[in-house]
Amino acid sequence: MPAERILIVDDEEPIRDLMCAMLASANYVCTQTESGKEALSLLGSGEQFELMLSDLMMPGMDGIALLESAKERFPDMPVIMVTAVTDVSVALGAIRNGAYDYLLKPFERDQLLATVRRAMENRRLKMENREYQTNLEALVTARTEQLRQAVSTLEKSYDITLEALGNALDLKDAETEGHSKRVTAYTIAIARAMGLSSDQIRIIARGAFLHDIGKMAIPDQILKKPGKLDAEETAIMREHCYRGYQIVRRIPFLQEAAEIVYAHQEKFDGTGYPRGLKGEEIPLGARIFSIADTLDAMTSDRPYRARLPHSAARDEIIQWSGRQFDPEMVKVFLSMPENIWGDLRKDIDSQLYPVAYSAAAKV
């Protein structure tokens, strides 16, 4: 281990020589300067010192001025003030200005060495503590990144599972094949146009993609019935909102998306189901979804009719603004280029569009 270096600053050469001799006997390496300016110049040149011993009363730059400059530029180097002034308040003032300790002249060798050792130990502990803090911060950062990656991997695994569920629903309800992906893509487009954050869009996209997941619990004879449902069958079909909510809310990172699943059949004027929510009682994602859902339903083929043009869907959405749809959402929808919807449908049908709810991550 290299010897610890000490800078001695005093305008009296005999004092400097005496201190150097005392310290050298304890294997410290000493460098002498006769003024504060010379000391700062030496420190500024890149010379490294573990400790500085400085006289308090010196011509030109006194010890207090040197102390202030040294602590500002070299905060890790402790400073011990050496003075013949018997007024202890002067020495205590130096400590308030950042000095580690002070020595009164004349002093004994053991007194000098004891004070220097305490200062060196104090410096060592501070340096070790700083290194520990740095290492701890690096460790916390690394662990946080590991956790983030683990959560991201978990979410990707969930998304893969959710896509499989969506595909299973398409097989169960062939009439609406591809509907979940299309309506999610449209919902994402509207949410982007609103300037929502990527986190918000991810939640809304997942809720849109999973909106009909509750139909997995609806009996096939009702879900696939070619004719009109009777009152009892309609009541059972309407349960799919709550059943979907019950499925999705059990997954921790989908709890907010579950609220969209629950509310996706609500209407802005309060005439929807299952809870009759009105206005802003309806989650924002569900209000956006409502427009996207109607757009896809009207522009998709059904057994009882051919698809309608986008202009017809646009007129329908305008007509029901304030009743089925949030007027503010309608304004955003109307401000968007009409060709975007056809382009999105083509991308989905040609498999160029990524998993719809994951696409929000590209925001």
N, C-alpha and C positions, 0 to 999 in steps of 0.2 A: 504494500500500500504506500503510495507516494506521501512524503512529508507534507503536513499542512502548512500553507504559506500565510504569513502575517505581514501586513503593511504598517509600518510605524511612522507616524507623522509628528514631528516636534521640531521647533526652531532651535533647540539646544542640542548640539552634537553629543556632549557627554551623556545626556539623558537617553538619547537614541541608542548609543553604544551600550549603555548599561542594560537597557531592556532587551536588546538583541542578544547579549551574552546570557542573560537569565533564560531567555526563551530557547536559545540554541542548546542549552544544557538539557532541555526537555525534548530535543529533536524537532523543534519548529524551524522553518526556514523563514528568515526575516529579510525584508527590503526596507530601506530608509528613504524618507523624503523630508525636506526641511520646511515645507510650506503646504498650505492647502491647495494652491494652484498646481504645484508640482505633483501632488498626490492625485488630483483629478486628471491631470494629463497622463499620468502613468496608468490609471484605471481605464481611461478612454482608449489607450493604445492596445487594449486586449489582454493585458496582464490579468491573471486570475488570482484572487486572494480569498481565503476562507474567513479572514477577520481583519479589521483595521483598528489600531490603537492610535488615538489622536489627542494631542494636547488641546486644551480648551482655549487658552490665551496665546494667540500667535499674531504677529504683524500681518497686515494685508487681509487675507481671508482667515477669520478665526475658526475655532473648532465647530461652533454652531452652524456657521455658513457651510463649512465642508460637510458636516453631518447631513444637512438638508439636501445638498446636491448629491451626495453619495447614496442616500436612502431612496431618492427619486430615480436614480439611474441604475443602482445596483441593490435592489431591495433584499436580496438573499444574503448579503454580506453583513453580519453583525458589526456594530461599532462600539468600542469601549472608550469613553472619554477619560483622559488623564489630566488632572488639574492640581495646582497648588493652592487654589482658592479654597479657603476653609468654610465659606458660606455654602452649606449643603444645599440650599435652595437653588443655587446656580447649577449644581450637578443634577439635581432632580429635574430642573427645567430641561436639561439636555436629554434626559430619559423620556420626558414628555414629547420631545421632538424626534424620538425614534432611536436613541442610543440604547444598547442592551444593558449596560451597567457603567459605573464610573470607578476610578481609582484616585485616591488622594495621595499626592506626593508629600513626603517620601513614603515608599511602600516596600515591603519585604518581598523576597523572591517567591516564597510560598503563597503569599497573598496574590501576586501577579499571576502565577501559574494556575491557582484555583479559579480565579476570575476568568482567565482565558479558557480553561477546560469547560467551565459552565457554558460559556458563550459558544464554544465549538459543539458541545452536546446539544444545545438548544437549536443550533443551525442544522445539525444532523437529523434531529427529530422532525423539524419542519420540512426538510427535503424528503425524508422518508414518507411523511404524511402526504405531501404533495404527489409523490410517485404513486402512493397507494390510491389516492383519489383519482389520479389519471387512469391507473389500471382498472379501478372500480368502474369509472365512467365508460371505459372501453368495453369492459365486461358487460355492463348493463346495456350498452348499445348493441353489442353482439347478440346478447340474449334476446333483446327486443326484436332484432332483425330475425332471429331464429323463430321467435313466436309469430312474427308477422308472416313469415314464409309458411309456418305450420298452419296458421289460420287460412292463408291463401290456398294452400293445398287442400285443406279440409273443405273450403268453399267450392273449389273446383270439383272435388269428389261429389259434393252435394249436387252441383250443377249437372254433372254427368248423370247422376241418379234421377234428377228432375227431368232431364231431357228424355230419359227412358220412360218415365211416367207419362210425359206428354205424348210420346209416340204410342204408348199403350192406350191412352185415351183416344188418340186418332183411330186406332184399330177398333176400339169399342164403338166409337161414334163416327163412322166413315163419312157421314154427311158433312161434317165440319173438318175434314182432314186438312192439315196445314193452317187451320184458323188460328191456333195459339201462337204460332211463329209470326204469322202476318200481323195479327193484332198487337203483338208485342213490338214488332218493328215500327208500326205506326205510332204506338204509344211513346216509344223512345224518341221518334222524330219530333213529336209535339213537345215532349218534355225538354228536348234540346232547344227548340225554338223559344221556349219560355225562359231559357237561361238557367235551368236548374243545375245544381252541382252533380258531379259524377256519382257521389254517394247516394244522393236522392234518386237519381235515375236508375241506379242498380236496384234499389229497393222497389221502385215502381215497375221496372221491367220484369222482375221476378214475380211480383204480384199479378201483372198482366198475363204472363206466360202460364201461371198456375190457376187462373181465374176459374176454370171449369173443372179443376181436379176433383171436386166433390161429386161430379157425375159418375166417377168410378163406383160410388156407393148406390147409385140409382139402378133399380132393376132393369134388365134389358128390354122387357116387354113394354116398359114405359119409355125408356130412352129411345128405342128404335121403332116405336109405334108409328105407322105410316099416316094414320088419321089424326084428328084433333083429340087432345087429351080431355077427359072429363074432369069435373071439379076435384075429385079425390086424387086423380093422377097428377093434376096440375099442382096440388098442394105438396105431393111427394117430390115432384120435379123441383119445386122451389126450395126444397131442403138442401139442394146441392151447394148453395152459398155457405150455409152453416157447416155442412159436412166437410166442405173443402177447408174452411177456416179451422175446424178441429184437427184436420190432418196436418196442415201447414204450421200452425202455431206451436206445435210441439218441437219444431226444429228451431234452436235458439236464434240463428242468424236470419230466420225468415219470419220472426214475430211481427215486424212492421209490415212485411209483404202480406202476411195473413189478414191484416185489416183490410187490405185492398180486395182480397179474395172474398171476404165477408160482405163487402159493400158494393161489389161490382154491378149489382142489379138495382141499386138505389137510383132515384131520380131527383134532380135538383129541386123540384117543387114539393118533394116529400111523398109522392105517390108510388115510389118504388118499393121493393122488398129486399130483405126480410124484416127490416126494422123501421122502415118509413123515415129514414134520415132525410134531412132537408138542408140545402145550401152548403155552407162550410162545415156542417156536421159530417158530411161525407168526406172521407180522406181525399186529399188532392190527387193521388194516383188513381183512385177510382173515378174521379171526375174527368181526368184525362182519358182514361181507358174507355169511358162511355162513348166518347166521340169515335175513338179508333175502332171500337167494336161495331158500332153502327156502320161506319165506313166499310169495313170488311164484309159485314153481313149483306149489305146491299150490292156490293160489287163482286160477289161470289155466286156461282151457280148453286141453285137449290133444286130438289126434285120437282117442286111445284112452280118454279119459274127460272128463267135465265138471268144471268147477272145483269145488273143495271149499270149505266155509265156513271162515272164519278160526278158528273154534273147533277144527276138525280140525288145521289147521296149528299152532295153539298147543299142542295135545296132543302132536303129533309132536315139536315142538321140546323140550317138557318131557321126553318119553320118551328123547330122544337127548342130553340134557344130560350132559356129561362124557365122551361118546363122540364124537359128531360135532361137538358145540358146546361152546364155553367156558362153564362154569357161570356165571361172572360176567357174561358177555354175556347169557345167558339171563335172569338176574335183572333186568337192566336192561330187556330186552324185555318181561318179564311185568309190570313196574311201569308200563308205558306204557298210555294209554287205548286200548282196542281199536278205537274208531271212527277213529283216526288213519289206519289203513291203507286203509280204504275211501275216506276223503276224499282221500288222496293219489292213489289210483288214478283217482278221478273227475277230479281236476285234470289229471292227465297225459293221460287219454283225451280230455278236452275241450280240450287244448292250452293250459290256463291255467297249467300249471307250466312254469317256464323250463327251459332246457337243464339237465338234471338235475345234471351235475357242476359247472355254474356257479352253481347255487343255493346252494352252500356259501358263496359270497362274501357272502351275506346274513346270515350268522351274526353 
